[in-house]
Amino acid sequence: MPGRDYWFDEVGARDKYAVSGDCQELEFTHGIEVEYILVDKNGKKLSHAEFGEIYNFILTEWLRDALEHNIPRFYDVKTSSLEIAPSRNSTYDALYVTYKARGKNVRVELISVDRNVVEWPLVEIATPPCESYYELGWWSSTLLTLINFRLNQEGYKNHIMPFGVNPYEELETITQTDSFPTCGEHHHIKLIDPQTMGLDERAFFTNFYHLVRFFTAYLILLSACSPFASRGLWGRFRADDPEMPFPRCVRSIRVLYNKKHLCNFQEGEYMPYLEKGWLDKKYFVEEFKAQSNSYRTDTHFLDVDPISKANHTTEIRFFDSQPSVARRVGLAVLIQMLARKAKKLVVEDEDNLLEVLKEPNETLHALKKTACEGGNWFRPSKDPIFGELSDKLKLKKSRIEKNILSDLALGMMYIIRTEIKESNVIYSHFLDPIRHSIYGMDGNGISPAQYWLFTYINLEQNINPVVEKILDASKRGMNMWYDPIVNEPIFMNNGFKTRGDR
């Protein structure tokens, strides 16, 4: 395997699908928390009593021992302990690991019940802080494999569903209440130590925050995965319009309506632009309240928690639960590349602040809403023209006045192209789902939500077989290289053009 300079992941070195960049040491440690809906054999959520029975069956000493037996030596030397103990967040037990990263031991709940996001209990699977993309993939796929294997024992027919909102959830519950079961994916990246932050670290942290703030809509567009409620799609739908089969059909119901645990569309909340750069959490909250008229005083349930309580990481919270480990790690790659770009700009920019990314909250808020609603074909221009950051990427309009966000997503990739090449991940299979979301196989890209919407149309708008395919994809997702969009492309039935005008 070429490109092993001073450090490489010995586990990934034995995997024929891994490239050198997958196995090299990351500049910033990275962890991912994923929420799953525990469902019955038909994909419907369980009662609290049923959930407790199944979860307690999953989380036993058998699972702990199985994980301990399967940890490769390269990760085992980082593992101080594996234990089942009372959870910090619920009345259930959790599986803990004490794991070393960058010379420090961190205690992490690998498998737990998350009641912070919604009142309905969900299974949460988390990775420890990882030092390579392959390590992220290994922990994610291994924990998923062990849980699925356990569920297949003793005749249980249950599944864990990686989906932003259960397709059977009633729309009225979603739109008329503050709380409904949703599954998110939270990325934790360790950028700085707040206690020792100097001027350069402050500028780097400010740049990263502003990059994520600016590109939030594009990242949502690549990850939206909650297009169903009340057993079908929601939004205007014209089956007789082959060029735009899902105009303004909501792609991310979770992000659009989870107003209690993410930034609130109704209140016009958006991450504030920090004129003074990052000073501290107090200044951030003051600016957030001033720019959005928000009542909130804590950053934990915002789209981005700049410095979370979890090991002082920056937590990016707006992703829906993804259909595959490969796409999950691919999103981690993009976050890492934005961080590398932010650090590089500290050296290149005299002011250390990215004034070019100072877009009004109203503009970025509208862009984010458009990404959630997704009212466009996901298809890049034939001849895209992009400049550097100083040229500002603007929201474009097509001749039929539909927002073309895919052009902007491609623009984001252009901005971080150097970082992707320098990190040796340009040919990484973890980026295959991202590439498919921008280009697709025939020039039309496809997001996770769009994929399931096409599946829904192909299956004569019957949600039951769609849910079966979602659950099947979850099982196949035990293979970290599998992604349904990449491995099982959609071929539209008659009546829809695959290269229609936008």
Number of C-alpha atoms within 10 A of each C-alpha: 12 8 14 14 9 7 12 21 21 16 16 22 18 10 10 8 12 21 22 21 25 28 25 25 21 18 15 18 21 28 24 24 22 24 29 28 27 24 22 17 14 14 21 18 23 17 13 10 9 13 21 15 11 17 21 12 16 19 19 15 12 13 19 17 12 11 16 14 10 11 15 13 11 12 17 15 11 16 20 13 12 19 14 19 12 14 17 13 14 14 10 17 20 24 21 21 23 18 22 19 15 10 8 9 15 16 18 20 25 21 27 26 24 23 15 13 20 17 12 19 24 26 20 22 23 23 25 27 26 25 21 24 28 28 26 26 26 23 24 29 21 17 19 22 17 19 19 18 13 19 19 13 11 8 8 13 12 21 24 23 29 28 29 31 27 27 22 17 19 14 17 10 14 21 15 10 12 13 18 23 21 29 29 24 25 22 25 29 25 19 22 18 13 13 7 7 12 12 10 13 18 20 24 27 24 25 27 26 24 26 20 19 21 22 19 22 24 22 20 24 30 26 30 29 33 31 29 30 20 16 18 19 23 18 16 13 14 12 13 10 13 15 18 20 22 26 18 19 22 27 33 26 26 31 31 23 23 22 20 15 21 22 27 19 17 9 12 15 22 27 26 22 23 18 11 10 20 21 12 12 15 11 14 21 18 15 18 22 18 12 18 19 13 18 10 15 12 11 18 17 17 22 23 24 21 25 22 17 11 13 15 18 23 24 24 21 22 25 27 28 27 29 26 27 26 30 28 27 29 23 22 22 23 19 21 25 23 24 25 20 21 25 21 14 19 22 13 9 10 8 11 20 25 20 15 12 18 18 16 12 19 14 12 20 19 15 20 25 17 23 30 29 24 28 22 22 26 24 24 22 13 8 6 10 9 16 11 10 15 10 9 14 18 12 13 13 12 11 8 8 10 17 20 23 27 26 23 21 24 20 23 21 18 17 18 18 15 14 21 23 13 11 21 17 22 17 15 19 21 30 21 20 30 26 19 20 27 23 19 21 15 10 16 19 21 29 25 26 27 24 19 26 24 20 23 20 19 16 14 10 16 14 22 17 15 22 21 14 15 20 23 14 20 25 18 19 22 22 19 24 22 23 25 23 25 20 10 11 15 16 11 13 13 8 12 18 14 15 12 12 13 18
